[in-house]
Amino acid sequence: MEGIFIGQIFFPKSRLLEMEPPGDKNSLIYQTHVFLKKWFSQDQLISLQTSGSTGTPKQILVKKAQMIQSAQMTINFLGLKKADTALLYLSPKYIAGMMMIVRALVGQLKLFVALSADKLTGIPETPIDFAAMVPLQFLRLAQAQPDAMSRIKTLILGGSSLPHETELMASTFDTKIYHTYGMTETLSHIAMRRVNGNDKSPQFTILQGVEISTDERSCLIIRTPYTGMHPIQTNDIAELIDQRNFIIKGRWDDVINMSGMKLFPQLIEQKISGKFSVPLAIVGITDDRAGQLPVLAVEAQWSSRELYEAWKTLEILLEPYEIPRKIVLFERLPLLETGKIARNSIRKLIEGQ
């Protein structure tokens, strides 16, 4: 019978199509039921919205069959099996959350839906076989609810780069934690790398059937079996190790052009994040002379002494040209709905001061 286990209750297709989505419209459970009604409808296409991390969000249409194939590739890679438990902690309004539901459908997993995207609430005190989060969610949850976090057996982190601090936190858990690489157009991730344990690696390994290459900018080009092997152009600067492995250096969109020199924010963030136990981001702001200058945005309320110590730390860790020209304190760094840090919003807020 077509349907899905949500918690311990099986919802057949017929019931999902008839019932009104429960809960508040902003809740994950409501959004889950809205997606399931679309999934079990006769329409063979699903509308996806890109995250808007580098520009205006846009709508694209994909076939359900393509999403099924993508889901099966992840199931195979991670060795998930029927009746395993999966945790939905991401909004099904976007591809990452949608694909968690599709993986549960394809793999016949039992799907638990978090009551909040900020806390592990409403989840039974039992192990969770599989979960997905953005890095900032994991970091906050690992700090606030480490016991709950340790119940997850396999966790994938995606949607952004992985700060050094997050990798250090991952090393304190027995959970198998992977950093994923992908985008809406590739129907979630096409590659993963282990970030803790004996198999830890800085290199992403592509899923079976995926092909990769680069353009003249060194930006990654992706081909997947479920998109007909048509080239999908990215703005992510990559170093290809071989035909199956690569390293991401940063986004072409985020590159800071300072007096003819290119600075990669993600590489700078990786150098410094391990020394600061707060969420942070490097962004480029407009400068009349240099073109752009690097600025450090941090989610903290530092005293004058803490700011002075931060400057000294930056001088030790970074090359002179990488050092941010100023530090801007935020009570809370702005995020996109997907949970990613909203770099464009941070940039606009700083330039508007």
N, C-alpha and C positions, 0 to 999 in steps of 0.2 A: 504494500500500500504506500502511495506517495505521501510524504509528510516529513515532519521533523520533530525530534525530541527537544523541547525547551525545558531545561531542568529535568525533572523526572516524568514530565507529562508529554505524551505523544500527541501532536496536533496533525490530524490528517489534512490533506489538501482541501477537501470539501469544507471542513470547518474553518480553515484559514481564509478561504474565499468568502465565507458568509459572515464571519464575526467582525465586529468593529475593533480596530487596534486599541488595546488597553493602555491605561496610564496617561501621563502628561505628554503633550506633543513633543516636548524637548527631551523626553526620556529615551534611553536606548531600547527599552522593551517596546515602546510605541513605534519607534523607527524600524525595529526589527520586523514587526508585524506588517508595517506598510510595505517594506521590501518584499516580504514573503508573498503578499497579495499580488505584487507586480510579477514576482518570479513564477507563480502558479497560474497567471493569466495566460490567455491564448497568444498574446503578443510574444514573438520570438526575439525581440530586441529589448535591451535595457539601456536607459539613458544614464550616462556617467558625467559627473562634474569634476573638472580638474581642480586641484587644490588652490591655485592662485598664489603659490609660493613665490613666483617670479613675475607675475603679471595678472591680467584680468582672468578670472575663472571662465572656462568655456564648457559647453556641453558636447559630448560625443556619444554616438550610438554604437553598441557592440552586440553581437549575437550571444544568446545564453549558452550556446554550444561552445563558444570560445572560452567563456568563463569556466565552464565545466572542465575543459581540457587543461586550463591553467591550474585549477584547483587540484586536479589529479596529479599534476607534476609536483606540486608541493607535498601532497600526501605521500607520494612515492619517495621523495627526497628525505622526508622526516620519518618515514616508516610508521605513519599513523594507521590505526586499524579500527574496524567496526566496534562501536560502543565506547571508544575512548571519549573522554570529556574535553570539551573545548570552551574557552572563556571569551565572550565578546566584550571587549573593553573599549572599542573604537566605534565611532558613529557609522551606521549603515547608510548614511547619506553620501558617503565617499567610498571609493573603491576598496580601501583596506578593510573597512567594516563589512562591506558587501561580500568580499571574498571569504571572510571568516564564516559567514553564513553559508555560502556556496560550498565551502570545504566540508562543513558539517552535513550538508545535504548529500554531497557526493560520497563522502566517506562514512556516512551513517553514524556520525558522532553525536554525542549528547551535548547540546549547546546550553551553557549557562550564560545569562545576560546580567552584567553588573548593573546595579541600581544607580550607580554614579560613575562618571568617568574620572573622578578624583580619588575615590576610595574603593577598596575591595569590600563592598557591602552587598548583602543579599546572596552571597555565595556560600554553599555548604562547607563545613569544616572537613573537607575531603580533598585528596590530591586532584589537581587539574592537569590533564595530560598535555594540553596545548593552549597557548595564548599568544596574542599579538598586542604590542603597544608601540607608541612613539617613545624615543629615548627619554624625553622629559617626564612622561608619565611614569616610566620605570624608575627613574632616579628619585622622584618624589615619593613613590610608593615604597621603594626599597628603604628609604630613610624613615618613613612614617609607620609602615606596617611590614617589617622584615619577616615576621613569622608567616603572615599571609602570603607574601611573595615567595617564600621558600616552598610553598605547597605546589607551585607550578613546576612541572617536570621539563617541559620544552617551551621556550619563549623566543619569539622573533621580534626584533626591534627594527622599525623602518620609518621612512618618511623624512629622514634627515641624516646628517653625519653624526658620528658617535664621539662625543667629547671624551678625552682621556679619563676624566673623573668618572664617567659612566662605565667605561671599561674596567676601571679599578673596582667600582662597586659590583660589577658583574662577577668579578673574580672571587667575591666573598660568598657566592651562592653555588650550591651543587646543581642548580637548574642548568640544563643545556641552553645556552643563550646564543642566538645568532643575530648578526646584523644583516639586514636584507638590502638589496638594491633593486629598484624598479620605479615605475611611474604609472599614472592612470592609463596612459596609452598602451602599456604592456600588461594591463590587467593585474596590477600588483607586481610582486618581485619576480625577477628572472635570474637572480643570483643571491647567494648567501655566503657568509663567512662566520666561523665560530669565534666568539670573543672571550671565552673562558675555557678552562680545562686544558687537557693535553693537546687538543686539536686546535687551539687558538691560532689564528692567522690574520695578517693584515690584508690578505688577498681574498677577493670575492671569487667564488666558483659558480659558474653558470649551471642552470638546471639542464637536464637531458633534453636535447633537441634544439636548444638555443644557440645562436651564432652571434659573434661580436666582431666589430672592426672599429676603426676610427677615421675621422675626416681630417682635412688639412689643418684644423684647429686643435687636433688631438681630442676632439669630443667623440664620445661613444656612439656607435651606430649598432642597433639591436635588430635581430631577426628572430622571430619565434614561430613555431609550427602552427599555433592557433591564430596567427595573423597572416598566414599564407607566406611566411618568410619575406614579406615586404619590409624594406628597411625603415626603421623608426629612428629618426634623428633626435639625439639628446643635446643638451647644452652642458653636459658633465664632462669635464676634462679627465681623461683616463690614461693610465699607463698599462698597456697589454703585456702581461708576463708570458703568456702563451695563448693557445686557441681557447682555453677554458678558464683562465684566471686573469684578473685585472685588479688594479688599484685606482680608486677615485681620488683625485687631487683637489677638486672643487668645482664650482659652477662657473661657466663662462659669464653668466649674468652677474655674478657676485664679485668678479675680479675687480680689484681696486687699482685703477690706473693712476699712479702717483708719479708725476714728472717723468713719464715714459717707462716707468718700472711697474711691472705687474705683481700685485700682492694677492695671495689666495687666502681669504678669511678662514676657511676651514682648517688649513694647515697651521695658521697662527693660533686658532682656538685649540687645536690639539696640543700645541706646545705649552699652553698656559692653563688649560682647564683643570689639570691635575693639582695645581697649586691653589685654586680657588674653589671652595666648597659651595658655590652658588651658580645658578644658571647664567650664562653669558653669551654674548655674540659680538663679533667684529663686523662693522659695517663701514662703507665708504661714504663720506659726505663731500659735497661739492666745495671746491676751493678755487678761488680766482687764479692763483699762481700755479699750484701743483696739479690742478685738474680735480683730483680727489685726495682725501686724507683718511687714514684709518682711525676709527673711534671705537672704544670698548664700552659696550652697554652691559651692565650687570644688574641682576635682580638682588639688590641689597641696599641697606641704609648704613653705609660705613661712616665712621667718625673721621675726623681730620687725620688722626694717627693711622687709622686703617688704610686710608687713601694713600698716605705717604708710604706705608709698607708695601702697598700694592704696586706703586710706581717702582720701588726698588726691586720688587720681584720681576716686574716686566723688563727692567733693564738687564737683569741677570739671564732671563730665559730667552729673550728675543734679540735678533740682530737690530742694530740702530735704526735701520729703515723700516723695520716691522713694528716698532713701538707705537702704540696708539697715541694720537696727539692730545686726546683728553679721555677722561673716564666719566660716563654719564650713569647716574644711579636711577634705577627704576624700582618702585614698590613691587611691580609685577611686570615682567616682560610681556608685551602683546603677543598673542598666539593666533594662528589661524584656527578655523573650526576643526581641522584635522589634528590639532595639537602641536604642529610645527611652530617654531619661532618665526614670527612675521617680520622678516628683515626689512621689507619695504616700509612697513609701518614704523619700525624703530628709526629708520633713516629719516622719514618725514617728521617724526616727532622731534628728533634732535635738530634737524635743520630749521624747524619752526620755532625753536627756543630763542 
